[in-house]
């Protein structure tokens, strides 16, 4: 209600005069409209005149008390003094957007401790007649697509792709890439015969003989022939003594496993024993003899190669299978290393984000969570519902609901209701506005509003509803009653129940009851945040708005 108290100067009168004013208090209320016929959407000025004593407190109507007409503006009170009384004029701007005959209901004005009512007034709202002979007709314009405001999601996707690309590149570069072979690796891939020949060539390029380092020279020379024999003839040639190696060669010759002459074996024995003397007995043969021994080893390598039997087809096949198995083994090792590194990076990334944002948040981001998607969605809508409007922000637009009312109740109230979800949903929202007809001098209480919402919960199947109450004030200053608590929600097609939370807001103004009901599943942190965001967005339209 809009209140008016007279200026203090009017009260600063002699005490006797003040007593007389109080004793002979007088008041008169009149109402009028500038016209009783308007067009659809046209504004009409509704005026209330009050003549009252100087010490009287006058309370004018506020809010949507002029239904079925809608108040679109409330003007400031004009005050004039008429002898020992004050004349107050309060004006309202009203309109209606449907044609028909309407009656502006009586308005209640409180003067001091007395209540007065204005007369009801009739208003005719006429349609706007369009002369189609003068007014051109045009096709309906097509729907214009409104582009959504851009978001930064692509930046995060780009960052993720860059990280994945960097990891993939590193794995390729260090594991899967066919790296250029080093000189040692290239030599290792050569056949034993070619490796032995190459080793002799490198020995020739050394400076052992020039510097008379015969021990090192003979060590390299005997190692070349021993390696070749180890790979092609006797697999223990490297670890055997000279006598053991020569005995093995003689046995292989006698067993017709190698076609090597006795003379070749004796030459090898002579060189190996001379090398033993150089290495262990500090013998110093002539340099020319060392060169001769080198040439002899070169010839004996050729002799051993010719003496070896050609590999059979079966041996070639086994060798091919061995090579293929080695390739598969290398590939398998690469796959294992790649998988292990990838798993490690995933675990490390998951752990890092879990430490920063929490385990459940990261898990729900990866695997999805219905409430989280609603909370972080870009489709949150701020809209006004009902008359007088309730402005509220919700994850999606609330849909109009048409609840069936008993015929007797439908004649007494006008109900508009909007909702989202059901009691069994992750989130349930109901916004309702009720206008009570012919209220008379009765008063509505906010408790009645929330009691009705609690009954809705019970009819939907909620059980064990625990209630707590508190005062609620919207960001724009509207006061109401808040009922909140816990309840048990039945799971559809099941005997099980699950716990939930709820909040009910109730607001009352004259003959209008406004209700907001929000219910959600318990232990759902995202639903908790949604409910808090919705409640913080609730606003009711003030008189001046």
Secondary structure as GFF3:
##gff-version 3
##sequence-region A 1 545
A	DSSP	beta_strand	2	4	.	.	.	ID=ss1
A	DSSP	three_ten_helix	8	11	.	.	.	ID=ss2
A	DSSP	alpha_helix	15	23	.	.	.	ID=ss3
A	DSSP	beta_strand	28	33	.	.	.	ID=ss4
A	DSSP	beta_strand	37	39	.	.	.	ID=ss5
A	DSSP	beta_strand	44	52	.	.	.	ID=ss6
A	DSSP	beta_strand	58	60	.	.	.	ID=ss7
A	DSSP	beta_strand	70	74	.	.	.	ID=ss8
A	DSSP	beta_strand	78	82	.	.	.	ID=ss9
A	DSSP	beta_strand	85	95	.	.	.	ID=ss10
A	DSSP	beta_strand	100	104	.	.	.	ID=ss11
A	DSSP	beta_strand	108	111	.	.	.	ID=ss12
A	DSSP	beta_strand	114	117	.	.	.	ID=ss13
A	DSSP	beta_strand	121	126	.	.	.	ID=ss14
A	DSSP	alpha_helix	153	171	.	.	.	ID=ss15
A	DSSP	pi_helix	172	176	.	.	.	ID=ss16
A	DSSP	alpha_helix	183	188	.	.	.	ID=ss17
A	DSSP	alpha_helix	192	205	.	.	.	ID=ss18
A	DSSP	alpha_helix	214	232	.	.	.	ID=ss19
A	DSSP	alpha_helix	242	254	.	.	.	ID=ss20
A	DSSP	alpha_helix	262	280	.	.	.	ID=ss21
A	DSSP	alpha_helix	287	307	.	.	.	ID=ss22
A	DSSP	alpha_helix	313	357	.	.	.	ID=ss23
A	DSSP	alpha_helix	359	367	.	.	.	ID=ss24
A	DSSP	alpha_helix	370	375	.	.	.	ID=ss25
A	DSSP	beta_strand	381	385	.	.	.	ID=ss26
A	DSSP	beta_strand	390	394	.	.	.	ID=ss27
A	DSSP	beta_strand	399	401	.	.	.	ID=ss28
A	DSSP	alpha_helix	407	410	.	.	.	ID=ss29
A	DSSP	beta_strand	413	420	.	.	.	ID=ss30
A	DSSP	beta_strand	427	436	.	.	.	ID=ss31
A	DSSP	alpha_helix	446	459	.	.	.	ID=ss32
A	DSSP	beta_strand	463	473	.	.	.	ID=ss33
A	DSSP	beta_strand	479	490	.	.	.	ID=ss34
A	DSSP	beta_strand	497	509	.	.	.	ID=ss35
A	DSSP	beta_strand	512	521	.	.	.	ID=ss36
A	DSSP	alpha_helix	525	537	.	.	.	ID=ss37
A	DSSP	beta_strand	539	540	.	.	.	ID=ss38
###
